[in-house]
Amino acid sequence: MTTKGQYIVGRLMTSANLSDSKAAIPLLKKVENQFPEHFTTAIFDVGYDYEPMYRQLHKYQMRAVIPYNVRNEGEYPWI
């Protein structure tokens, strides 16, 4: 969704056993392919605080707004 219009800009159908955080990266790729360099910031909840998510956002030069998950080890230096 965009914050201005709150339109859905991408969707992904998955099986019930796939976690939302694992589906987020393919969804990010899909949205980036449709709208290259359009989005600058990604806002997720604490469940998306894991290294592959930060790597993908960094690849697209997007800022990450994700609360720190104390269960994960360390913080990521490129943020």
Secondary structure by P-SEA (a helix, b strand, c coil): cccccccccbbbbbccccccccaaaaaaaaaaaaccccccbbbbccccccaaaaaaaaaacbbbbcccccccccccccc
